[in-house]
Amino acid sequence: MISDNLLNIAMFVMFMMLIGLVLTILEFRYGEPKRQQERAERNQGSADAGKNTR
């Protein structure tokens, strides 16, 4: 390949990797893993509250 094309390809690949990284961060901050964690904490809290009332 010509070296001029390699720079363009490298910039494109890095740009795509950056987009993937940003989307991954957003997914873990607001997506399903966050909802699963909140659901588990809520269920744990309700289980603890149920034990205290008996």
BADO-991576 format. One record per residue (C-alpha): residue number from 1; x, y, z. Coordinates in Angstrom, 1 decimal. Last residue first. Layout:
BEGIN
R   nr       x       y       z
R  NUM       X       Y       Z
...
END
This chain:
BEGIN
R   nr       x       y       z
R   54   -40.8   -10.2    61.0
R   53   -40.5    -6.6    59.9
R   52   -36.7    -6.6    59.7
R   51   -36.5    -9.6    57.3
R   50   -38.8    -7.9    54.9
R   49   -36.7    -4.7    54.9
R   48   -33.6    -6.8    54.1
R   47   -35.4    -8.5    51.2
R   46   -36.6    -5.1    49.9
R   45   -33.1    -3.7    50.0
R   44   -31.6    -6.7    48.2
R   43   -34.3    -6.4    45.5
R   42   -33.5    -2.7    45.1
R   41   -29.8    -3.4    45.0
R   40   -30.3    -6.1    42.4
R   39   -32.6    -3.9    40.3
R   38   -30.0    -1.0    40.4
R   37   -27.3    -3.4    39.3
R   36   -29.4    -4.8    36.5
R   35   -30.3    -1.3    35.4
R   34   -26.7    -0.2    35.3
R   33   -25.8    -3.4    33.3
R   32   -28.7    -2.6    30.9
R   31   -27.6     0.8    29.8
R   30   -26.8     4.2    31.5
R   29   -23.2     4.1    32.6
R   28   -22.3     0.7    31.1
R   27   -23.8     1.6    27.7
R   26   -22.4     5.1    27.7
R   25   -18.9     3.8    28.3
R   24   -19.3     1.2    25.5
R   23   -20.6     3.8    23.1
R   22   -17.6     6.1    23.8
R   21   -15.2     3.2    23.3
R   20   -16.8     2.2    20.0
R   19   -16.7     5.7    18.7
R   18   -13.1     5.9    19.6
R   17   -12.4     2.6    17.9
R   16   -14.1     4.0    14.7
R   15   -12.0     7.1    14.8
R   14    -8.8     5.1    15.4
R   13    -9.7     2.9    12.3
R   12   -10.4     5.9    10.2
R   11    -7.1     7.6    11.2
R   10    -5.2     4.5    10.5
R    9    -6.8     4.1     7.0
R    8    -6.0     7.7     6.2
R    7    -2.4     7.4     7.3
R    6    -2.0     4.1     5.4
R    5    -3.3     5.7     2.2
R    4    -0.4     8.2     2.1
R    3     2.0     5.3     2.7
R    2     1.0     3.6    -0.5
R    1     0.0     0.0     0.0
END
